[in-house]
């Protein structure tokens, strides 16, 4: 299920970022385990295909979660927040904050710093830091992932 893309103010995008960072960090950790396993496997082995399929599943689950939050996924660990004016607030893991924007036409290559007045962070409407990841995920209709098992 993909939620319709939302329009975000910079403040709203920044308020959602802690949740997005936690989801992304968990997924990156899982992906790195699979990538390490793939380095040591024969190219055409059945085991390699299985691990590759698992990696694809983990990445696709990440994409679905981010899209459910109303964001655009434009690459691996690269997320845009539509501001409604043909511009997008842009964040790429592991950046600490949303500090860039770009036009729809220019994409990531056209990233420029957000204006200084937009960079001031006001106290948020939501206190995502006080929520656990599972509470935050549930509030957006996301389900818990099955526990990670090593292959």
N, C-alpha and C positions, 0 to 999 in steps of 0.2 A: 504494500500500500504506500503510495507516494502522496504526500501532502502537497497541495498547491503552493508554489513558491510565494513567500511572504515579502513584504516591503519592510525594511529595517532602517531605523535611525542608527547613527553610529553608536549611540548609547545602548540601544536595544541589542545590537550585534555584540557589543562588548559584554553585555550582561549575560548573553548566552555562551560566550566563549569558554568559561570554565567547564561547562558541561561538554562542549565540543572537544576541548582539550583532553578531558578524561576519557571520553569515548575513543578519541584518536590515539591517545597514548596506550590504552589497553590493546587496541588493534595493531598498532605498530609493534608492540612487544610480541604478540602472537605471530605476526608476519615475519619478524626477524628470526624466530625459531624455525619456521618453515624454510626461509631462504638459506639459513645455515645448513639445514638438512639437505637441501637441493644441491649445494656446492659439492657434496661428497657422494652423490649418486650418479650411477651410469646414465648417460643421456637417454637411452631408449628403454629403461627399465620400467616395469609395471609399478614398482614402489615409487619411482620418481613421478609418474603420472598421478598416483594417488595423493602424494604430498602437494603437487602442483594444484590439483583440484581442491584440496583443503585450503591452500593459500588463496585461491580465487574465491572460495566461499567466504572466507574471513573478510576479504576486501569488499566483496559485494554486500555483505551484511553491514559493513561500515558505511558504504554508500547509501544504503536504504535508510539507516538511522539518521544520517545527516540530512537527507532529503525530507524525511518526516518532520524535521525541525524547520523546514521551509527554506533551506539553503540550496545553493547550486554547488555541485561537485564538479570541478573543472580539471581534475587530475588527481593523481595519488597524493593524498594529504593536502590538497589545495581546495579551499572553500571560498565561495563568494556569497555576499549578502546583498541582495538587490536593494538599492536605496530609492527606487521608484522614478529616478530622473535620468535613466540611461547610464548610470554609474553604479559601480559595485564596490562595497567595502571588501577588501581582499585579505585573506589569512592563509598562511601555509605553515604546516607543522615543521619545525618546533618554535615558530615565532612566539614571543611572549605576549604580544597584544595585537590588536587590529590597528595598524598604523598607516595602511596604504589603501588607495582606491584606484580604480581604472575605469575607463569607458568600456561599454559593451564591445565596441568595435576593436579596441586595442588589446583587450585581454591582459593576461599577466605581464606580457612584454611592455605594456604601457603603464605599469604601476607608477604612481607618484604618491608622495606623502599626503596624508589627509591634512586639511587646513588646521592651523594651530588652534583656532577657537573650537574646532570639532574634536581636538585631541584632549581637551579638558574633560575629565570624567567626573560626573556628578554622582552622588549616592544613588544607587540603583533602586528600581521598583522591586526587583527580585533579589533575594539574598541566596544565591545558588551555593555559596560557600557553606551555608548552614545545612544544606541538604546532602544526603548521601547520594552516591551515583544512582543507586537503584531507585530511590525516591524521585530523583530528577527524571530518570528514564521513564518511570511509570507515569509521571505527570505529562509526558509527551506521548504516551501510548506505546512506549518501547518495552519490549520484554527482556527478561534476563537471558543472557546467553548461557548455553550449557557449559559446565566447567571444562576447562581446557585439559585435554589428555594428550600425553606425548605418544608419538607413534613408535 
